[in-house]
Amino acid sequence: MIFQLLFLFSFLADKADPETAKQKILNGEDAQPGEFPWMISIQYFFKNKWEHSCGGAIIDHRHIISAAHCWFNKNLPH
């Protein structure tokens, strides 16, 4: 199941709004799609579009590591 979600997230990672992210990152640089293949975008579907919620890193084919607030954010729609 995790692999299927990872596979799905890899295709949806480019759906996040980069303009929103730029407002929170100082002196950052744009990354090209596929430049960091071990990183994923954890997203949720809300009001007919995918929204980036958090990031994660691939550990192996069954595990992803992310911060605790990625899963316990009470501000996200359920």
Secondary structure, DSSP 8 states (H G I E B T S, - for coil): -HHHHHHHHHHHGGGS-HHHHHTT-SS-----TTSSTTEEEEEEEETTEEEEEEEEEEEETTEEE--GGGT--TTS--
